[in-house]
C-alpha cells in the first residue's frame, strides 16, 4: 500500500468528501492541471454514492414539480455519460403499468411525450405503449394490469463510478486519501490549514481553495462559519432499497406508482436478483442510515401490489440505505424535495471556500465542471472544460461493441466462462487484460476465493483500487457479497488484512 505520510502537503485545491461529487470535482480539477487532493473519512463512495438506485436518468417524476431545467440537463448528461463509461453503464427499459385507480393514462402518456421532447437528441428508444396481456413483461404482474408505457433510461454501477473518477484523477496527478478524516480546518495567512487523521498517522494540508462535498455531513465542520448559517436549510432524506431473488425472467425494469403518490423501481440486479426501492424518509443527523423494518415492509407491500408473487421480508437477501443532503425548503414533502444542486462561494483573506449542496448521481460530471469553472478566475488560470469528451478508465470502446469484445476476451483467455468474462469486463472494461496479464490457465491467477474471484484480481483491488478491507471489495468494487459464503468472506478478509 502507498504510504499516506506524503511530502506534498500543499495544494491549489483540496476537496473534503469522496462521494461522486467530490471524486468528479477532483478529476475535473486534475485534468485542468491543478495541484489537487481529496480526503474521504471512509472508503471512496462508501456512503450515499454507493446506496443509490444506480440509475442515470432524467427524473421522469420531477416533471410533476416542474423541474424542467434539471430534467433536461439530466437527460443530456445521461446520454453523454453512457458513451464515456459503457462498461459500467448501459440502457435499461422501464415498464410503467397503468393503475386505473391512480394517475390517468393520458397524464402518463403526456409526461413521457414531454420526457421524449426534452431528450430530443437522444439515440435511446422513444417511449411507447405496450399491451401487458400479450407481452412478457405482463406475465409476472397481477392480471388487473392490462396496459403499460415503456421508456428507456440507463443503469450505472454507482460505487465503481466514484472509484473510476478517483483513479482517473490520480493518473492526472491528484492525491486521494481514503480512510482519512478531516478533524479541523482554519484560515491562516491566506490559506486553509486542514488537519487530517488517517490510518497511517496525522498530517496537515495547506490549500488556497477548499471544496466541501461532504453530502449529509456538509455542515458538520463547526469551524466553518457558513456551516452554522446554512444548517437549517439542509434536509436529510434517507432512501432504502431491498434485494430479493429474481422476480421475473426478462431484462426490463419496472416503475410502479403508489397510493401515497410515490414511485418505486423494481430492477434486474446482478443476473439472479431484483432490486426494489427506494423509500424517502426524513433522517436525523448523526443517526446511522439503516433500512428499518417499517421500510422493508413498505417496499415489500408496494411491490406486492403489482407482482403476482407476494413479497415478504423473509425474501430479502440484502438491504442498503443512503442519506441525501437536499438544500431545500423543509415545508414540502420529502418526495417533492428538489434533487438539484447549488453552490455557495465564500472568498476571505485570500482563500476561498466552495460548498456544494444537493445533486444527483446523473449530474455529477456537470456539477463538477461548474464547480471548477467557478474558481478558475480566482486562481487566475482559465483552463478549459474537458470531461465531456474523455472516457473513464476502461471505457474506451463503443457500447455496441461490448459483446464482441467479451467474445474476443474469451478467445484469448480460454479458461473464462461467459459468466466470469462478463463480470470482469463489466468491472474493468478495456483494462481487464491488465488484470489477467499473461495467464494461460485459471491456476495462473492464484487462489480462487469463490465465484471466480481469484488472488490476481484481489491483488489488483488492493494495489490499484484502494481496497483496505473486505467490505470495500465485496460491496463496492464488486457485489460479490451476494455470492460468497460467510466462510469465503472470512478467508478473503484474512487475506486482505495480511496485505494491509
C-alpha angles and dihedrals in degrees: 000000000000117000108244093201088094127171095223102086099146120088140172090216131018125186126205111205129043102213122117095286095048093045092049092048091050091051094047092049093047091050090054090055101256122146098240143163142182137207125203121185093216135013116321109275092002097136128039096348095063094042100063128115084258098237138135099209142145093234105250092196092054087074088074090063092044096246091151097150092053092047093048094048091045093051091050091049091046092060094042095049093048089064095045098052108024093156094062099029133053140161117276126191117223124208115209109193114208113241106199091205094059133040114000116253093241091057091053091047091049091049091054092047088056090045090053091047093052088050092047096144097048123122091207118105119276120242119276143179122251135191107232092198093070100026128091089232090066098054096082095043130085112274091242089076105084105164140020144179123239130205136161132242129153139266122220134187094235102193092048089048089061092046095049090053089052093047093048091049090053091051087056093052104272124137118226124188121194123192087026116129123202107228102174142009128191140160119244128169094342096312138090119246110206119191114207133187115203134171089262095050142281128306140166127235124204118204141162094214125041119192120195113207097153096135110199089012094049093121098036097100101090092190090071112087095210090055090068092044097050101036093101092054097057113093120196115211122181121214119194131192135191130206122211135172114286112294100188140025104232138075100245124100130221133231112201130196121221133209088243091063094255130117132216133194129228108198135180104251131194091338096278102050144058123226115212124189175273131305123185112214130162109252130207118228114252094023118118114252106241133154103251125217088249091055092047091053091045093055093044093050092044093053092041089061086068108027121072089221111077109233119212134182088256088068093061113109096175140002135188139182136200134187122227119204106216121190094216150127107276094210093080128072119274092242090059097046112119120258090201121117135232137187133219115203121195123182119189137153092356095305131097136218120198116189120194119208127188127341136147132242093255093060098043095110095048091045090053093047092053093044094054093041088056092061101038092089090052091054090043090231111116099196121174128255110252115160097092091075105032120089124221119251109294094015101099097118139075119268090231090059096055098100092044092052091049090053090051089049090055091049091055096042101038094181092067118104118214090252092052095045093049092049093049094046094047087052104042105015114193090355093067092101089059087059096046095039116176096336113154097180138020090254089064088068095062129228118008109224093189138291090037093301101146133192090250091058093045091052090051090055092049098043100034108023106043096249108170102164140016094262090059089058105039099040107027111022086040139351094240089128085085091058110034123086120236089254092053091048091052092051091048091047091053091050093050092047091055091056096045 
